[in-house]
Amino acid sequence: MKNFSKISLLVSDLSSAAILRAYLIATALRTLEYEVEIMGFLFGNNLYRNLPSELKVYNLPGKNFPEFFGEINKFLPKVNGDIIYAIKPQIASFGVALLKKIFSHKPLVLDIDDWELSWYGGDGWHYCPTPKQLARELLKPDGALRNPYHPLYVKWMEGLVSQADAVTVHTKFLQQRFGGTFVPNGKDTSLFDPTRYDPESSRNRYGLSEYRILMFPGAPRPYKGLEDVLIALDKINQPDLRLVIVGGSPYDDYDRQLQQKWGRWIIKLPKYPADVMPDLVAAAHIVVVPQRDTPETRAQFPLKLTDGMAMAKPVLSTRVGDIPKILGNTGYLVEPACPEQIAEQIQLIFQDLDAANQQGIKARERCVEHYSIEAMASALKSVIAQL
């Protein structure tokens, strides 16, 4: 077998959540004793999340075409891993990786953690411009085709998936669509270890001690179903229940809209560094992941599930995509977009919280076995062995 020692992870936009999957893959690869560098373009102002200093992160500014060609030109010589590992089938990661492969003949792995085209209507999306529109979108300074994230380029990249030497995915939906090896989103179960935290102290620390806490440790978006939880809280109408949202939305003002309508049930906490998250999740009585059923969500592996599982919390989620498979029999499942069922489950959990916490302990055992960094590393080891 060829001896690889260094892996270059290419991220399309380091200011987006794509960096989280890259970080998990990098962490798993480092447990296999590979040297790992994370590289990519910064289309926003800052890194989406600051990564531990031992992980080298190299970035160049993301620009629109044609200036972006110049940035790619500067970027290619810096990619010097023995394996190129592109995160997402985007021009700024997979496109750049394909160029590097052509010039260097190095093996290329592509990770697909979302069905990118689903954001634009999926298979139904087609680009059929008039000649005049095409000229305008290519030539005007703000023309749509100047943007490297235009769905036309996503469609091209998805059409080139077979050019990768290996593909990794994290849900069955993506595996059926693109093939490849299942590599779960691993959790650092030694950091997310409930024996290291005291829930009561955590609740005190974040000003939550007088409430029964439903926690959503992530950014609200309409398809994530938080409205369904808030409608459920309206139905239950018990004054000590609160939905704690950690981090808020970097994308739009959706969390402000939720606050305006359901502010009495919401406690909003700021974004915290990754190593503080277990202490926050320890404060929850229930972790809620109420995904709605959309083409986007069917392709996703919500990281919030394994936050709750690793911390041995009762996890309340919906029957969407891989969620039932991820939770096994260890969580509480309802139909998507069904506030009545959510209300019923919340009340059942609090009626016998001890039994629910026992379910949480089983969820942690399942997480350690199937969704730890070690489980992720084991899957990656077999991918690299085949290169």
Buried (B, 14 or more C-beta within 10 A) or exposed (E): EEEBEEBBBBBBBBBBBBBBBBBBBBBBBBBEEBBBBBBBBBBEEEBBBEBEEEBEBEBBEBBBBEEBEEBBEEBBEEBBBBBBBBBBBBBBBBBBBBBBBEEBEBBBBBBBBBBBBBBBEEEEBEBEBEEEBBEBBBEEEEBBBBBBBBBBBBBBBBEEBEBBBBBBBBBBBBBEBBBBBEBBBBBBBEEBBBEEBBBEEBBEBBEBBEBBBBBBBBBBBEBBBBBBBBBBBBBBEEEEBBBBBBBBBBEEEBBEBBBEEBEEBBBBBEEBEBEEBBBBBBBBBBBBBBBBBBBBBBBBBBBBBBBBBBBBBBBBBBBBBBBBEBBBEBBBBBEBBBBEBBBBBBBBBBEEBEEBBBBBEBBBBBBBEBBBBBBBBBBBEEBBEEB
